[in-house]
Amino acid sequence: MIAVFYTGDIRHNQEIASQNHKKLFAKLSEIVDIKIYKFTRDDPNRGLCPYDPPADQADPDNNYRRGQGGAVQLWDFIRGVSRTTEPYVMRLRTDVWFTDTSIECICNEVREMIANRSDISYFGSDWINENAGAVDKRLEIDLNADANIQDFIVLAKREKLVSFDKVIEHINQVNPNKRRSGNKLFRYIIPVDVIDGAKVQRAAVFRTLCQIWLIRKTYNNYPSDDEVCKDYIQSYIADEKARPGKKSLIDPHPMQDAVDWWRNLKGWDHKKIVPGRWFEWQLQ
């Protein structure tokens, strides 16, 4: 059985997100029994996370994202593991969006895990490094070489995870200013031995780049995958929360490959991201 649990903030229209997530749960249920838990930040039994921003802090959401957000995400994960007993665990965000191909990727990895060919798996998307629009790019993780790990979805065998106390010990050894990104801290759930200065993993660990998007808008009606993807890409260029920064002045823009991929899906010609006209790439 898999314990599927949500962590983090509740974002956007959860009725619509739930409709999308039910597609994943239906497919998973054809493979293995699942039990769904809500361990989100509003859960009265969540516990006290030592990395949360102070409750009375101005703009706590912004401070969470720019402060120790990665440590909070990792703490919520290991806390969720400690609150469940199933042999497999899967952590979800409330604002994740599954395409049909990404659901297939996750189900295939569950089968691999049940067959003892995988122990810990991470899922997400990557708009740079020539990975824009990757459908099913499964890569073995080498902690000596991989600086970042996708963390939209985390799937694992309980018996292979590092203990709660050990993960906390690792987090506390990281400079607080470097606890912002979950994709850098989620490596601490992987059991390792250090031999002659090199990390030797004691688990079969993989990451899959696939078409999982993050929901960036509150939709009133069920959107298409393309619409969710468009708004997701836009959030990395400029929107009401993510204002243009120094990276936005790079030419070509770091998200140009993502824009080109999305426009190609629509059958549209290339359009350059122009500083100050951040939304024009969405127009034919």
HELIX and SHEET records of a PDB file:
HELIX    1   1 GLN A   14  SER A   29  1                                  16    
HELIX    2   2 PRO A   60  ARG A   66  1                                   7    
HELIX    3   3 GLY A   69  SER A   82  1                                  14    
HELIX    4   4 ASP A  100  ILE A  114  1                                  15    
HELIX    5   5 ARG A  158  LYS A  160  5                                   3    
HELIX    6   6 PHE A  164  ASN A  172  1                                   9    
HELIX    7   7 PRO A  176  LYS A  178  5                                   3    
HELIX    8   8 GLY A  182  LEU A  185  1                                   4    
HELIX    9   9 PHE A  186  ILE A  189  5                                   4    
HELIX   10  10 ASP A  225  SER A  235  1                                  11    
HELIX   11  11 LYS A  246  LEU A  249  5                                   4    
HELIX   12  12 GLN A  256  LEU A  265  1                                  10    
HELIX   13  13 GLU A  280  GLN A  282  5                                   3    
SHEET    1   A 7 ILE A  34  THR A  40  0                                        
SHEET    2   A 7 ILE A   2  GLY A   8  1                                        
SHEET    3   A 7 TYR A  88  ARG A  93  1                                        
SHEET    4   A 7 ILE A 153  LYS A 157 -1                                        
SHEET    5   A 7 ILE A 120  GLY A 124 -1                                        
SHEET    6   A 7 VAL A 205  CYS A 210  1                                        
SHEET    7   A 7 ASP A 136  GLU A 140 -1                                        
SHEET    1   B 2 VAL A  96  PHE A  98  0                                        
SHEET    2   B 2 ILE A 212  LEU A 214 -1                                        
SHEET    1   C 2 VAL A 192  ILE A 195  0                                        
SHEET    2   C 2 ALA A 198  GLN A 201 -1                                        
END                                                                             
